[in-house]
């Protein structure tokens, strides 16, 4: 007889397949409906969308949020910025829509599902004002994106199908990108991994959720194999990685390098996670006060505060059935979401940061300039060292 856990895993895989099919179908429908006016619709100049604004002015003025608009209107999927002093006043970028967005170090990455013979995505490299500088086509459905604090490297994770080893027909593909040239340096599948001092390799290796240390050379990521997830610490230069601990998914390193926010799977439930914090030096873990399920790679507002996405209905009480964590596919293509924040020390109460937003990042032109000028200096706790 099939165990309840196995049944939930199969159900989750089936749901993923349906969501992926629905996402592709939605894009096909939208493309067919709007092909004749795609350019005008993209920049908001036609079809009732909001006209683009002075993005450079917002970026230069001080700290700002960059995010994908998730309001269920003609601006859905468009990239916008908003000053932290006036987050309700969003300014849209011309001609840019994303399923997933990352911004740091004076650069950006925009991942957008694209049509073709196979499911793929367009990865656009952006400059400080979110103008496209490079485009590259990558396989799979866009999942995660991160940029090193100094803006030199980026990482992209996609769901892909067709790998012979992939359980339930799906696996991940994670690539490191040189943002100056827009070229893929390597896929994480090429890493030489060690565990407990011994070489560690399996045909079913899947990597996802990269987060960089300030030196742009070292990073953390999740490795999945044999039904287990591992946190690995990697080195871009040597193409090596070391297993640090288990049970960490979608890590996100704090600006000072001391803490990692991550998704921790709820016991005996393969499709539900909570937001936890790992102390890099001690290895101790603790939950945040956010009790709602999440499926996001968190971002940091400062060294002590974590930001993450939830379905727009998540403000309701759990007793009402309101809070639901959107999957990557749902959040990218079909539902309204909001960004929330919570203290990393486990105290406090979650607070709403941005309505109608997904994949939000806090950025600052001044901070980006400082990070870029310090590139390679090994700034930040633990930079250049394997925990």
Secondary structure, DSSP 8 states (H G I E B T S, - for coil): ---HHHHHHHHHHHHHHHHHHHHHHHHHHHHHHHGGGHHHHHTTSSTT------HHHHHHHS-EEEEEE--SSTTTTEEEEEETTSTTS-EEEEEEE-SEEEEETTEEEEEEEE-SSS-EEEEEEE-TTS-EEEEEEEESEEEEEEE-TTSSEEEEEEEEE--TT-GGGEEEEEEEEETTTTEEEEEGGG-EEEETTEEE--TT-EEEEEEE-TTSSEEEEEEEETTEEEEEEEETTTTEEEEEEES-EEEEE-TTSSEEEEEEE-TT-TT-EEEEEEETTT--EEE-S--S---S--EEEETTEEEEEEEGGGGS-GGGT------HHHHHHT--EEEEEEETTS-S--EEEESSEEEEEEE-HHHHHHHHHTTTS--STTTT---
